[in-house]
Amino acid sequence: MTSGAHAGDLEAAAEEAATAFEESPAVQAGPAETPVAGELDVTIETAADEAAEVAEEAGEATEQ
């Protein structure tokens, strides 16, 4: 496995984690039933976005 493929795996995992979170019962219940869900949603989406960026940068670094 090349480093580029590994970075692709990391990016796919980050996207999968974000999707799993969005489909979770707490998020589906909405903020009325889970008041911190909105804050948690932003935190997890930010973390997933940052993980995807790191994976992308790692892939670019290995291509150079």
N, C-alpha and C positions, 0 to 999 in steps of 0.2 A: 504494500500500500504506500502510495506516495504521500508526501506532506500535503499536497493540494487536495488529494482525496480526503485526507483527514480533516482539513478545514471545511470541506464540503459536508462531511459528516457532522461536524460541530454546528454548522449553519442549519442543517436539516433538523438536528436535535433541538436547537433553539426555537425553530418554527413550530416543531411538534409540541414543545413545552408551552408555548404561547397559545396554541390551539387547544390543548388540553385544559389550560386554565380558563380560557373563554367558554369552554363547554362544561365547566364544573358546576355543580348544583348551587354553590354559593353565588356565583356570578349570574347564573340563570335566575335565581330568586330575586335579584335586583336589590337596590339600595334600601328599599322600604323594609325588607326583612333582615338585611345584613348591612347595617349602617357603615361599616368600614370597608365594604366591598369596593366602593368607588376608589378609595385611597389605595387599597391593595391592588386593584386592577391597574392603576397608574404605575405603582411600584413594580409590579411583575412585568407589565408591558415594557417599561423602561429597561428593566434588567434583561428581558428577552431581546430587545432592540440592541442593547449594548453587547450582548453575547454574539448576536448575529454580525455586528460590526467587527468585533474582535476576530471572529472566524473568517470574515471576508478579508480583513487586513492580513491575517496569517496566510491565507491562500495567495494573496497578492505578493507577499514577501517571499513565499516559496517559489513563485513563478519567476521572480527576478534573478 
